[in-house]
Amino acid sequence: MKKEDKGRLIESIGQHLKEYPYLYVVDLEGLNAKDTANLRRMCFKKEIKLLVVKNAFLKKAIRDLDVDYSELIPTFKGQTSLMLSKVNNAPAKLIKEFRNQKDKKEKPLLKSAYVEEEFYIGDEHLNELVAIKSKNELIADVISALLSPVRNVISGLTNEERNNNTQETATSVEK
């Protein structure tokens, strides 16, 4: 590969890293072509960018970024793929979903992640990353919390009205 091509490739990786705030470093080694294609389709549907990168190119690409990804560098060994997302927990949920398919795969294996300005090193953090709420999930929780008192008032008024109607009906029947 020519030096100019390598430079463009490193620049392209850097651009992707700038575009997506959440970074997952995963190992896909050992997945067959069918499983890899299935994983790519799932990533596309969930708007997750999946890139297979050379470790040397990735190390060079992260040097020029605003975020200091140096804690992730020790995980750049063997085959390295990136899952980039604009939703913090989407790649973690996808990995878990993919593994839980009918044949219970062990891959993709989470090497590391950078989510919400925190570093997560190792596959043992996958459940923790799944549990992090996305922006939309947090908004839904806030809306639900705000609507709860309104629902209680409406429910109380509706029950009171039903009780009054029941009492009026019982009084009418007695007369």
Beta strands, then each sheet from edge to edge (+ up, - down):
strand 1: 22-27
strand 2: 49-53
strand 3: 80-85
strand 4: 109-115
strand 5: 118-121
sheet 1: 2+ 3- 1+ 4- 5+
end
